[in-house]
Amino acid sequence: MGRITKIILGLVAALAALFAIAAIAVFLFFDPNDFREDISKAVKESTGRDLTIDGEVSLQLFPWIAVEIGHTALGQAPGFGAEPFAEFDRAQLSVRLLPLLLRREVTVGTAELDALHLSFEVNSDGLQNWSDLIAAEESTESEEGAPGASSIDISGVDIRGASVRYVDKQTGDSYFLTDVNFSLGRISANGDAVPANGSLKFDIQPLAYGGEMSVDTAVAFNQDAGTVSFGDTTLEGLIEGLVNSPTSLNFETAGIEVQLDKQIVAMQPIEISVLGVDVAAQLQPFSYAGAVEPAGKIQVAAFSPRSLMHLFDVEAPETADPVVLSRVIMDVDAKVSESAIELSNVNIKLDDTTFTGSLVAPRSSTGKYRFDLVGDTIDLNRYMEPASEAATSSTSDSAPTELPADLIKPLNARGGLKIASVVLGDLKLEQVTLGLDTANGRMRIYPISADLYGGSYSGDVRLDVAGSKPVLTLDEKVQGVDLASLALAMFEQENITGSMNGNFKLTGRGNDLAEIQRSLAGSMSFELKDGAYEGMDVWYELRRARALLKKETPPEPVLPARTKFSSVTATGIVTDGIMRNDDFVADLPFMQLTGKGNVDIPQATVNYNLRARVYKKPEALEGATQEEIDELTKTVIPLKITGPLASPKVSPDLEELLRQRVEEGVEELLKDKLKDLFN
């Protein structure tokens, strides 16, 4: 039998026997009120606390020994103020006399307790105002043991208008239970279930949660097995402060068994409904001897995040697909430990995307969130701003996109995420892998890798928001990416083919993306290989420029206009968002382009001045006359590349070309004059 059961039953039997013997003498010879001071003195010697009985004490002898006590208060532990630790307005207990005397059977009438008030407190040093009572009880039990009884029968228990106060001055938390009413049916040693029900109101600070609860169950006490069992149990209530309006809570289980000796709780499957979310759980038996650390399987039925946002008075974002964020299903194995809540065998379905893996949520404010998740496919376009609104905001004077510094600063998390397929815009990434490590306002996303249009992407992204101004650092690389697919995805252009390699190491500072772009510094390099630029025929433009200078009829263009290249390379230093490139080289089948220029990253524009040298390769110079070939191959031709990065314009620099021709003419004239002079 459990220690608590022995103590309770022993005390009931001892009190009953004491009442039976003492009550006769008291009833016949004394007024029970005369013994208030003696009782108070005995309590003082036993607990060190003051017991004040200022209500009337009445006694009935036969056939029940019944005692009724008026207002009584038990004082606080030293150092915890003057408010009583416990007090009640009225208590009544009765014991049938003859069964107790003849057969040691304890038959107790309905125990009644009115306006019980308990005040528990933990002071700033961590001391508890009830620890001295526990020590006194354990000392008494070890010295005397618990007296027994052959059987016990209690007609019922009625507690009316009780309240409980718990204040922890170390944490600042406080819990208040008021209007506590509890009723328990007949209790006997045969272990039969008895009905039990109750209700209360609660207030939790500083969370500002409140509400009311009611419980309905059946309780069975098995004295031999040392167990207390609860049958079908229903808990219903209304919670205020959790969301913007009161919300209902429902809890149901088919049974709970408490093994008092082993201090273990075993529960049948439970069902919980709160905030419109239905949760089913199967918990393993757990101990309550120390920290309560339950474990089990939890299933969350389909619910709508949008509906939850509404309950928490959070405006749900408008998305391109209004259906998204409307369905989440969860199936996890959960374990509560002293430091964290661990979720394993996680299966979460968000709309059409399934994530599996594990999650760990800390139970302290300084703990670290951990995750390891694998997803199948997700189309991020569905979660973006609607296209019409995005277009409006891009053409209006909308505020720049700010970095989520307030969200990142308190975040303490580390983990990894893998997704088989991600769609963003027209960009499609396969086999995406990323790691996240963030703490103290410093976030690092590394490693990042993905298959990207026949090639690969890898990166290391850092965001530091710990200082007065956020700092973004990028170290990214692309290898073997198909240019046609990339240009279509990023710029909605079908004007280039080939493959691309690139390296980008950049750092920017700013409170928003626009400010960061304007402050970018670092280095960039790229290489384009074995492709063609559609919509522009550089060879034709050179022939046309020559014809214009010579005032000849321009040649007929060859359609579709296309400029093939075998290699385009450039490296540059980035300052204030502008890359300065002095080593641009492009190899075309019929010529080589070299030069320098700038790429304005915030404005996404290019401005290059190049010099073209045409090779003497007649097979590559389609449609040109020998005169054109002779003139173009002996001349260094100036070219300009200008305009938007997505669709730059390539054209001969006619002004520079004309200047060169004038200089060449002047040079020839001077040579002729010098020849005439010296001849």
C-alpha positions as CSV (number, residue, x, y, z in Angstrom):
1,M,0.0,0.0,0.0
2,G,1.3,3.5,-0.8
3,R,2.6,5.7,1.9
4,I,0.0,8.3,1.3
5,T,-2.9,5.8,1.4
6,K,-1.6,4.3,4.7
7,I,-1.3,7.8,6.2
8,I,-4.8,8.8,5.1
9,L,-6.5,5.6,6.2
10,G,-4.5,5.4,9.4
11,L,-5.3,9.0,10.3
12,V,-9.0,8.4,9.7
13,A,-9.0,5.3,11.8
14,A,-7.0,6.9,14.6
15,L,-9.2,10.0,14.6
16,A,-12.3,7.8,14.6
17,A,-11.0,5.8,17.5
18,L,-10.0,8.9,19.4
19,F,-13.4,10.5,18.8
20,A,-15.1,7.3,20.0
21,I,-13.3,7.2,23.3
22,A,-12.8,10.8,24.0
23,A,-16.1,12.0,22.7
24,I,-18.1,10.1,25.3
25,A,-16.1,11.7,28.1
26,V,-16.1,15.0,26.5
27,F,-19.8,14.9,25.7
28,L,-20.7,13.8,29.3
29,F,-18.4,15.9,31.3
30,F,-16.9,18.8,29.3
31,D,-17.8,21.5,26.8
32,P,-15.6,20.9,23.7
33,N,-15.0,24.6,23.3
34,D,-13.0,24.5,26.5
35,F,-10.3,22.5,24.7
36,R,-9.5,25.1,22.0
37,E,-6.3,26.3,23.8
38,D,-5.1,22.7,24.4
39,I,-5.6,21.8,20.7
40,S,-3.8,25.0,19.6
41,K,-0.9,24.2,22.0
42,A,-0.6,20.6,20.7
43,V,-0.5,21.9,17.1
44,K,2.1,24.5,18.1
45,E,4.3,21.9,19.6
46,S,3.9,19.6,16.6
47,T,4.3,22.1,13.7
48,G,5.6,25.3,15.3
49,R,2.6,27.1,13.9
50,D,-0.3,28.9,15.6
51,L,-3.8,27.3,15.3
52,T,-6.7,29.6,16.0
53,I,-10.2,28.2,16.5
54,D,-12.5,31.1,16.8
55,G,-15.6,29.4,15.6
56,E,-17.9,27.2,17.7
57,V,-17.1,23.5,18.3
58,S,-20.1,21.2,18.6
59,L,-20.3,17.5,19.3
60,Q,-22.9,14.7,18.8
61,L,-22.4,11.3,20.4
62,F,-24.9,8.6,19.2
63,P,-25.4,6.9,16.8
64,W,-22.7,9.0,15.1
65,I,-19.8,10.7,16.7
66,A,-20.1,14.0,14.9
67,V,-17.8,16.9,15.3
68,E,-18.5,20.3,13.7
69,I,-15.9,23.1,13.9
70,G,-16.4,26.8,13.0
71,H,-13.8,29.2,11.6
72,T,-10.3,27.9,12.1
73,A,-6.9,29.1,10.8
74,L,-3.4,27.6,10.7
75,G,-0.7,30.2,10.7
76,Q,2.1,30.8,8.2
77,A,5.6,29.5,8.4
78,P,8.1,32.1,9.9
79,G,9.0,34.8,7.4
80,F,6.0,34.4,5.1
81,G,3.7,37.2,6.5
82,A,0.6,37.2,8.6
83,E,-1.9,35.7,6.2
84,P,-3.0,32.2,7.4
85,F,-1.5,29.2,5.6
86,A,-4.8,27.4,5.7
87,E,-8.3,28.4,7.0
88,F,-11.9,27.3,6.7
89,D,-15.3,28.6,7.8
90,R,-16.8,25.2,8.7
91,A,-15.8,21.6,8.8
92,Q,-17.8,18.6,9.8
93,L,-16.8,14.9,10.2
94,S,-18.9,12.0,11.7
95,V,-18.1,8.4,12.5
96,R,-20.6,5.6,13.3
97,L,-19.8,4.5,16.8
98,L,-20.7,0.8,17.2
99,P,-19.0,-0.6,14.1
100,L,-15.8,1.1,15.1
101,L,-15.9,-0.2,18.7
102,L,-17.0,-3.8,17.8
103,R,-15.4,-4.6,14.5
104,R,-12.8,-1.8,13.9
105,E,-14.8,-0.8,10.8
106,V,-14.5,2.9,10.0
107,T,-17.8,4.2,8.7
108,V,-17.6,7.9,8.1
109,G,-20.4,10.1,7.1
110,T,-20.2,12.8,4.5
111,A,-17.1,15.0,5.2
112,E,-18.0,18.7,4.6
113,L,-15.6,21.6,4.3
114,D,-16.8,25.2,3.6
115,A,-14.6,28.1,2.4
116,L,-11.3,26.3,2.6
117,H,-8.4,28.7,1.7
118,L,-4.8,27.4,1.1
119,S,-1.9,29.8,0.5
120,F,1.3,28.3,-0.9
121,E,4.3,30.5,-1.4
122,V,8.0,30.3,-2.6
123,N,10.0,33.2,-1.4
124,S,12.8,35.0,-3.2
125,D,15.4,32.6,-1.7
126,G,13.5,29.5,-2.9
127,L,12.1,28.5,0.5
128,Q,8.6,27.0,0.6
129,N,6.1,27.8,3.2
130,W,4.9,24.1,3.4
131,S,8.3,22.3,3.6
132,D,8.2,22.3,7.5
133,L,4.8,20.5,7.5
134,I,6.1,17.8,5.2
135,A,9.2,17.3,7.4
136,A,7.0,17.0,10.5
137,E,4.7,14.5,8.9
138,E,7.6,12.3,7.7
139,S,9.1,12.4,11.2
140,T,5.8,11.3,12.8
141,E,5.3,8.5,10.3
142,S,8.8,7.1,10.8
143,E,8.5,7.1,14.6
144,E,5.0,5.8,15.0
145,G,4.0,4.1,11.7
146,A,0.5,4.4,10.4
147,P,-2.3,2.7,12.4
148,G,-4.6,0.6,10.4
149,A,-8.2,-0.4,10.2
150,S,-9.9,-3.6,9.0
151,S,-12.1,-1.6,6.6
152,I,-13.2,1.9,5.8
153,D,-16.4,3.4,4.4
154,I,-16.9,7.1,3.7
155,S,-20.3,8.3,2.7
156,G,-18.9,11.2,0.6
157,V,-16.9,14.4,0.5
158,D,-18.3,17.9,-0.2
159,I,-15.9,20.9,-0.5
160,R,-17.7,24.2,-1.2
161,G,-16.3,27.6,-2.0
162,A,-12.7,26.8,-1.6
163,S,-9.7,28.7,-3.0
164,V,-6.0,28.0,-3.5
165,R,-3.2,30.6,-3.9
166,Y,0.3,29.8,-5.2
167,V,2.9,32.6,-5.5
168,D,6.5,32.0,-6.6
169,K,8.5,35.2,-5.9
170,Q,11.6,33.7,-7.6
171,T,9.9,33.4,-11.0
172,G,7.2,36.0,-10.6
173,D,4.6,33.4,-11.4
174,S,1.3,33.2,-9.5
175,Y,-1.7,30.8,-9.8
176,F,-5.1,31.4,-8.2
177,L,-8.0,29.0,-8.0
178,T,-11.3,30.3,-6.7
179,D,-14.9,29.1,-6.3
180,V,-13.5,25.5,-6.0
181,N,-16.4,23.1,-5.5
182,F,-15.8,19.3,-5.3
183,S,-18.1,16.4,-4.6
184,L,-17.1,12.8,-4.1
185,G,-19.5,9.9,-3.7
186,R,-19.3,6.9,-1.3
187,I,-15.8,5.5,-0.7
188,S,-15.3,1.9,0.5
189,A,-12.5,-0.6,0.8
190,N,-14.0,-2.9,-1.9
191,G,-12.6,-0.6,-4.6
192,D,-16.0,0.2,-6.2
193,A,-15.9,3.3,-8.4
194,V,-17.7,6.4,-7.0
195,P,-18.8,9.5,-8.9
196,A,-16.7,12.6,-8.5
197,N,-17.2,16.1,-10.0
198,G,-16.0,19.6,-9.4
199,S,-15.6,23.0,-10.8
200,L,-13.3,26.0,-10.3
201,K,-12.2,29.3,-11.7
202,F,-8.5,30.1,-12.3
203,D,-6.2,33.0,-12.9
204,I,-2.6,32.7,-14.1
205,Q,-0.2,35.7,-13.9
206,P,1.8,37.3,-15.5
207,L,0.4,35.4,-18.5
208,A,-3.0,36.9,-17.8
209,Y,-4.7,33.6,-18.5
210,G,-8.0,32.9,-16.8
211,G,-11.3,31.0,-17.0
212,E,-13.3,28.2,-15.5
213,M,-13.1,24.5,-15.5
214,S,-15.4,21.5,-14.6
215,V,-14.5,17.8,-14.2
216,D,-16.7,14.8,-14.2
217,T,-15.3,11.3,-13.4
218,A,-15.6,8.2,-11.3
219,V,-12.9,7.3,-8.7
220,A,-12.0,3.9,-7.3
221,F,-9.7,3.3,-4.3
222,N,-8.0,-0.1,-4.1
223,Q,-6.5,-0.3,-0.7
224,D,-4.8,-3.7,-1.3
225,A,-3.2,-2.7,-4.6
226,G,-2.4,0.8,-3.5
227,T,-4.1,2.4,-6.5
228,V,-6.5,5.2,-7.3
229,S,-8.3,4.8,-10.6
230,F,-10.4,7.3,-12.5
231,G,-12.9,6.0,-15.0
232,D,-14.3,7.9,-17.9
233,T,-13.1,11.4,-17.3
234,T,-14.2,14.6,-18.9
235,L,-12.7,18.0,-18.4
236,E,-14.5,21.0,-19.9
237,G,-13.7,24.7,-19.6
238,L,-13.5,28.2,-21.0
239,I,-10.1,29.9,-21.3
240,E,-9.6,33.7,-21.4
241,G,-6.5,35.6,-22.4
242,L,-5.1,32.8,-24.6
243,V,-6.5,34.4,-27.8
244,N,-8.6,37.5,-28.5
245,S,-11.9,35.9,-27.4
246,P,-12.7,33.1,-24.8
247,T,-12.0,29.7,-26.2
248,S,-13.3,26.3,-25.1
249,L,-11.2,23.4,-23.8
250,N,-12.3,19.7,-23.8
251,F,-10.3,16.8,-22.4
252,E,-11.5,13.2,-22.4
253,T,-10.0,9.8,-21.5
254,A,-11.4,6.4,-20.8
255,G,-9.3,5.9,-17.7
256,I,-6.4,7.0,-15.4
257,E,-4.6,4.8,-12.9
258,V,-2.3,6.1,-10.2
259,Q,0.0,3.6,-8.5
260,L,0.6,5.2,-5.1
261,D,3.4,2.9,-4.0
262,K,5.4,3.2,-7.3
263,Q,4.3,6.8,-7.9
264,I,3.4,6.0,-11.5
265,V,0.5,7.3,-13.6
266,A,-0.9,5.2,-16.5
267,M,-3.5,6.8,-18.8
268,Q,-5.8,5.5,-21.5
269,P,-5.7,7.3,-24.9
270,I,-6.7,10.9,-24.4
271,E,-8.5,13.4,-26.7
272,I,-8.0,17.2,-26.4
273,S,-9.8,19.9,-28.3
274,V,-8.7,23.5,-27.9
275,L,-8.6,26.5,-30.3
276,G,-10.4,24.5,-32.9
277,V,-7.6,21.9,-33.0
278,D,-8.2,18.3,-32.1
279,V,-5.4,16.3,-30.5
280,A,-5.2,12.6,-29.8
281,A,-2.5,11.2,-27.6
282,Q,-1.3,7.9,-26.3
283,L,1.0,8.4,-23.3
284,Q,3.3,5.8,-21.8
285,P,3.1,5.3,-18.1
286,F,5.2,8.0,-16.3
287,S,6.5,8.7,-12.8
288,Y,5.5,11.7,-10.7
289,A,8.1,11.0,-8.0
290,G,10.3,13.8,-9.3
291,A,10.0,15.9,-12.5
292,V,7.0,14.8,-14.6
293,E,8.4,13.7,-17.9
294,P,5.6,12.0,-20.0
295,A,6.2,10.5,-23.4
296,G,3.9,9.1,-26.1
297,K,2.5,9.5,-29.6
298,I,0.5,12.6,-30.5
299,Q,-1.7,13.1,-33.5
300,V,-3.1,16.5,-34.5
301,A,-6.1,16.3,-36.9
302,A,-6.2,18.7,-39.8
303,F,-6.5,22.3,-38.8
304,S,-6.2,25.7,-40.5
305,P,-3.3,28.0,-39.6
306,R,-5.3,30.9,-41.0
307,S,-8.1,30.2,-38.5
308,L,-5.5,30.1,-35.7
309,M,-4.1,33.5,-36.8
310,H,-7.5,35.0,-36.7
311,L,-8.0,33.7,-33.1
312,F,-4.7,35.3,-32.1
313,D,-5.7,38.5,-33.8
314,V,-3.0,38.1,-36.4
315,E,-3.8,39.1,-39.9
316,A,-3.2,36.2,-42.3
317,P,-1.0,37.2,-45.2
318,E,-2.6,37.5,-48.6
319,T,-1.0,34.9,-50.9
320,A,-1.0,34.2,-54.6
321,D,-2.9,31.0,-53.8
322,P,-5.6,31.8,-51.3
323,V,-5.9,28.1,-50.4
324,V,-2.5,27.7,-48.8
325,L,-2.0,27.9,-45.0
326,S,-5.4,26.2,-44.6
327,R,-4.4,22.7,-43.8
328,V,-1.9,21.2,-41.4
329,I,-1.7,17.6,-40.1
330,M,0.8,16.4,-37.5
331,D,1.8,12.9,-36.3
332,V,4.8,12.8,-33.8
333,D,6.4,10.9,-31.0
334,A,6.8,13.3,-28.1
335,K,8.9,13.2,-25.0
336,V,9.1,15.8,-22.2
337,S,12.4,16.0,-20.4
338,E,13.6,18.4,-17.8
339,S,15.2,20.7,-20.3
340,A,13.3,20.2,-23.6
341,I,10.3,18.8,-25.5
342,E,11.6,16.3,-28.0
343,L,9.6,15.4,-31.1
344,S,10.8,12.4,-33.1
345,N,9.3,10.4,-36.1
346,V,7.8,13.8,-37.1
347,N,5.4,13.7,-40.0
348,I,3.9,17.2,-40.7
349,K,1.9,17.9,-43.8
350,L,1.5,21.6,-44.7
351,D,-0.9,21.9,-47.6
352,D,0.7,19.7,-50.2
353,T,4.1,19.4,-48.7
354,T,5.2,16.7,-46.3
355,F,8.1,17.1,-43.8
356,T,9.6,14.3,-41.8
357,G,12.3,14.2,-39.2
358,S,12.8,15.5,-35.6
359,L,12.3,18.7,-33.6
360,V,13.5,19.8,-30.2
361,A,12.0,22.7,-28.3
362,P,13.7,24.0,-25.2
363,R,11.7,24.5,-22.0
364,S,13.9,27.4,-20.9
365,S,14.2,30.8,-22.5
366,T,18.0,30.3,-23.0
367,G,17.6,26.9,-24.6
368,K,18.2,26.1,-28.3
369,Y,15.7,24.9,-30.8
370,R,17.0,22.0,-32.9
371,F,15.6,20.4,-36.1
372,D,16.4,17.9,-38.7
373,L,13.7,17.9,-41.4
374,V,13.3,16.4,-44.9
375,G,10.6,17.7,-47.3
376,D,9.3,16.5,-50.6
377,T,8.2,19.3,-52.8
378,I,7.1,22.9,-52.2
379,D,6.0,25.7,-54.6
380,L,6.9,28.9,-52.8
381,N,5.1,30.9,-55.4
382,R,1.8,29.9,-53.9
383,Y,2.9,31.6,-50.6
384,M,4.0,34.8,-52.2
385,E,2.2,38.1,-52.5
386,P,-0.5,38.0,-55.2
387,A,0.8,39.0,-58.6
388,S,-1.4,42.1,-59.0
389,E,-0.3,43.5,-55.6
390,A,3.4,42.6,-56.3
391,A,3.2,44.5,-59.6
392,T,1.6,47.5,-57.9
393,S,4.1,47.7,-55.1
394,S,7.0,47.3,-57.6
395,T,5.9,50.3,-59.6
396,S,4.8,52.5,-56.7
397,D,6.8,54.3,-54.0
398,S,6.4,51.4,-51.6
399,A,8.7,51.0,-48.6
400,P,11.8,48.9,-49.1
401,T,11.9,45.4,-47.7
402,E,13.2,45.5,-44.2
403,L,15.3,42.8,-42.7
404,P,13.5,40.9,-39.9
405,A,16.0,41.9,-37.2
406,D,13.5,41.8,-34.3
407,L,12.7,38.2,-35.3
408,I,16.3,37.1,-35.6
409,K,17.7,38.6,-32.4
410,P,16.0,36.3,-29.9
411,L,16.1,33.3,-32.1
412,N,18.3,30.4,-30.8
413,A,18.2,27.5,-33.3
414,R,20.3,25.0,-35.1
415,G,19.4,22.4,-37.6
416,G,19.2,21.1,-41.1
417,L,16.6,21.0,-43.9
418,K,16.5,19.0,-47.1
419,I,13.8,19.4,-49.8
420,A,13.6,17.4,-52.9
421,S,12.2,20.2,-55.1
422,V,11.6,23.9,-54.6
423,V,9.9,26.3,-57.0
424,L,10.5,30.0,-56.6
425,G,9.3,32.3,-59.3
426,D,10.3,30.4,-62.5
427,L,13.4,29.2,-60.7
428,K,13.4,25.5,-59.9
429,L,15.8,24.0,-57.4
430,E,16.3,20.3,-56.9
431,Q,17.8,18.4,-53.9
432,V,18.0,21.5,-51.8
433,T,20.1,21.2,-48.6
434,L,20.6,23.9,-46.0
435,G,21.9,24.2,-42.5
436,L,20.9,26.9,-40.0
437,D,22.7,28.1,-36.9
438,T,21.5,31.3,-35.2
439,A,22.1,32.7,-31.7
440,N,22.7,36.1,-30.2
441,G,21.5,38.0,-33.3
442,R,23.9,36.2,-35.6
443,M,22.5,33.8,-38.2
444,R,24.4,31.6,-40.5
445,I,22.8,29.5,-43.3
446,Y,25.5,27.0,-44.2
447,P,25.9,24.7,-46.0
448,I,23.5,25.6,-48.8
449,S,23.5,23.4,-51.9
450,A,21.1,22.6,-54.7
451,D,20.9,21.3,-58.2
452,L,20.2,24.2,-60.5
453,Y,19.3,23.8,-64.2
454,G,21.8,21.1,-65.0
455,G,24.4,22.6,-62.7
456,S,24.9,23.3,-59.0
457,Y,24.6,26.1,-56.5
458,S,26.4,26.3,-53.2
459,G,26.6,29.1,-50.6
460,D,27.3,30.4,-47.2
461,V,25.0,33.2,-46.0
462,R,25.5,35.2,-42.8
463,L,23.3,37.8,-41.3
464,D,24.4,39.7,-38.2
465,V,21.8,41.9,-36.6
466,A,23.5,42.2,-33.2
467,G,24.9,45.6,-34.0
468,S,23.3,48.9,-34.7
469,K,23.0,48.1,-38.4
470,P,22.5,44.6,-39.9
471,V,25.4,43.1,-41.9
472,L,24.8,40.6,-44.7
473,T,27.7,38.4,-46.0
474,L,27.4,36.2,-49.1
475,D,29.8,33.6,-50.4
476,E,28.1,31.9,-53.3
477,K,29.1,29.7,-56.3
478,V,27.3,28.4,-59.3
479,Q,28.8,25.8,-61.6
480,G,27.6,24.5,-65.0
481,V,24.2,26.2,-64.8
482,D,22.2,26.3,-68.1
483,L,21.9,29.9,-69.1
484,A,18.7,29.5,-71.1
485,S,16.7,28.1,-68.2
486,L,18.3,30.6,-65.7
487,A,17.5,33.7,-67.9
488,L,14.0,32.5,-68.4
489,A,13.5,32.0,-64.7
490,M,15.1,35.1,-63.4
491,F,14.4,37.7,-66.1
492,E,11.7,36.1,-68.2
493,Q,14.0,36.3,-71.2
494,E,14.7,33.8,-73.9
495,N,17.8,35.6,-75.3
496,I,20.8,33.5,-74.2
497,T,22.1,29.9,-74.3
498,G,25.2,28.2,-72.9
499,S,26.4,27.5,-69.4
500,M,27.6,29.6,-66.6
501,N,30.1,29.4,-63.7
502,G,30.3,32.2,-61.1
503,N,31.7,33.2,-57.7
504,F,30.3,36.0,-55.6
505,K,31.8,37.2,-52.3
506,L,29.9,40.2,-51.1
507,T,29.2,42.1,-47.9
508,G,26.5,44.8,-47.4
509,R,25.2,46.8,-44.5
510,G,21.7,48.3,-44.1
511,N,18.3,48.0,-42.5
512,D,16.7,47.0,-45.7
513,L,17.6,45.2,-48.9
514,A,17.9,48.4,-51.0
515,E,20.3,49.9,-48.5
516,I,22.4,46.7,-48.5
517,Q,22.5,46.6,-52.3
518,R,23.8,50.2,-52.3
519,S,26.6,49.3,-49.8
520,L,27.7,46.0,-51.3
521,A,31.5,45.4,-51.4
522,G,33.6,42.4,-52.3
523,S,34.4,40.6,-55.5
524,M,32.6,38.8,-58.3
525,S,33.6,36.7,-61.2
526,F,31.8,34.8,-63.9
527,E,32.3,32.7,-67.0
528,L,29.9,32.0,-69.8
529,K,30.7,29.1,-72.1
530,D,29.6,27.7,-75.5
531,G,26.4,29.6,-76.1
532,A,24.8,32.3,-78.1
533,Y,23.1,35.7,-77.5
534,E,19.8,35.8,-79.3
535,G,18.3,38.9,-80.9
536,M,21.7,40.6,-81.6
537,D,24.1,39.8,-84.5
538,V,27.3,41.6,-83.7
539,W,28.9,40.7,-87.0
540,Y,25.9,42.3,-88.8
541,E,26.1,45.4,-86.6
542,L,29.8,45.8,-87.5
543,R,29.1,45.6,-91.2
544,R,26.2,48.0,-90.9
545,A,28.3,50.5,-89.0
546,R,31.1,50.3,-91.7
547,A,28.4,50.9,-94.4
548,L,27.1,54.0,-92.5
549,L,30.6,55.4,-92.2
550,K,31.3,54.8,-95.9
551,K,27.8,56.0,-96.8
552,E,27.1,52.7,-98.4
553,T,23.9,50.7,-98.4
554,P,23.7,48.6,-95.3
555,P,23.8,44.8,-95.9
556,E,20.8,42.6,-95.4
557,P,20.6,41.1,-91.9
558,V,20.7,37.4,-91.4
559,L,17.7,36.2,-89.4
560,P,17.2,35.2,-86.7
561,A,19.8,37.5,-85.2
562,R,22.3,35.6,-83.1
563,T,25.8,36.0,-81.8
564,K,27.6,32.8,-80.9
565,F,30.4,32.8,-78.2
566,S,32.7,30.1,-77.0
567,S,33.7,32.0,-73.8
568,V,32.9,35.2,-71.9
569,T,34.9,35.9,-68.7
570,A,35.0,38.8,-66.2
571,T,36.3,39.5,-62.7
572,G,35.7,42.6,-60.7
573,I,35.8,44.5,-57.4
574,V,32.5,45.6,-56.0
575,T,32.3,49.0,-54.2
576,D,29.1,50.7,-53.1
577,G,27.0,48.2,-55.1
578,I,28.9,48.7,-58.4
579,M,31.2,46.1,-59.8
580,R,34.2,47.5,-61.7
581,N,35.5,45.1,-64.3
582,D,38.8,45.7,-66.1
583,D,39.4,42.3,-67.7
584,F,36.3,41.5,-69.8
585,V,37.1,39.0,-72.5
586,A,34.7,37.4,-74.9
587,D,35.7,34.9,-77.6
588,L,33.4,34.7,-80.6
589,P,33.9,32.5,-83.7
590,F,35.1,35.5,-85.7
591,M,36.5,38.0,-83.2
592,Q,37.6,38.7,-79.6
593,L,36.1,41.4,-77.4
594,T,38.2,42.9,-74.6
595,G,37.6,45.9,-72.4
596,K,36.2,47.2,-69.2
597,G,33.0,48.5,-67.6
598,N,30.6,48.6,-64.7
599,V,27.7,46.6,-63.4
600,D,25.3,48.6,-61.3
601,I,23.8,46.0,-59.0
602,P,21.0,48.1,-57.3
603,Q,19.9,49.4,-60.7
604,A,20.6,46.1,-62.5
605,T,22.2,47.8,-65.5
606,V,25.5,47.4,-67.4
607,N,27.8,49.9,-69.1
608,Y,30.9,48.5,-71.0
609,N,33.4,49.9,-73.5
610,L,34.9,47.2,-75.5
611,R,37.4,46.8,-78.4
612,A,36.8,44.1,-81.0
613,R,39.4,42.4,-83.1
614,V,38.0,40.5,-86.1
615,Y,39.8,37.3,-87.0
616,K,40.8,36.5,-90.5
617,K,38.5,33.5,-90.7
618,P,36.5,33.8,-94.0
619,E,34.4,30.7,-93.1
620,A,33.1,32.6,-90.0
621,L,32.4,35.9,-91.7
622,E,29.1,35.1,-93.4
623,G,28.0,37.2,-96.4
624,A,31.0,39.7,-96.2
625,T,32.8,40.9,-99.2
626,Q,36.6,40.7,-99.4
627,E,36.7,44.5,-99.0
628,E,34.6,44.4,-95.8
629,I,36.8,41.6,-94.5
630,D,40.0,43.4,-95.2
631,E,38.8,46.7,-93.6
632,L,37.3,45.1,-90.5
633,T,40.2,42.7,-89.8
634,K,42.8,45.5,-89.8
635,T,40.7,47.8,-87.5
636,V,40.2,47.6,-83.8
637,I,36.5,48.3,-83.6
638,P,35.0,50.0,-80.5
639,L,31.8,48.5,-79.1
640,K,29.4,49.5,-76.3
641,I,27.3,47.2,-74.1
642,T,24.6,49.2,-72.2
643,G,21.1,48.8,-70.7
644,P,19.3,46.5,-68.4
645,L,21.2,43.5,-67.2
646,A,18.4,41.2,-68.4
647,S,18.6,42.4,-72.0
648,P,21.6,44.6,-72.7
649,K,22.2,46.3,-76.0
650,V,25.4,45.5,-78.0
651,S,26.3,48.1,-80.7
652,P,29.4,49.6,-82.3
653,D,30.6,52.9,-80.8
654,L,30.1,55.0,-83.9
655,E,31.4,58.1,-82.3
656,E,34.6,56.4,-81.2
657,L,34.9,54.7,-84.6
658,L,34.5,58.0,-86.4
659,R,37.2,59.6,-84.2
660,Q,39.5,56.7,-85.0
661,R,38.9,57.2,-88.7
662,V,39.7,60.9,-88.4
663,E,42.8,60.2,-86.5
664,E,43.9,57.6,-89.0
665,G,43.2,60.0,-91.9
666,V,45.2,62.8,-90.1
667,E,48.0,60.3,-89.5
668,E,48.1,59.3,-93.2
669,L,48.1,62.9,-94.2
670,L,51.0,63.7,-91.9
671,K,52.9,60.7,-93.2
672,D,52.4,61.9,-96.8
673,K,53.5,65.5,-95.9
674,L,56.6,64.2,-94.2
675,K,57.5,62.1,-97.2
676,D,57.2,65.1,-99.5
677,L,59.2,67.2,-97.1
678,F,62.2,64.8,-96.9
679,N,62.0,63.8,-100.6
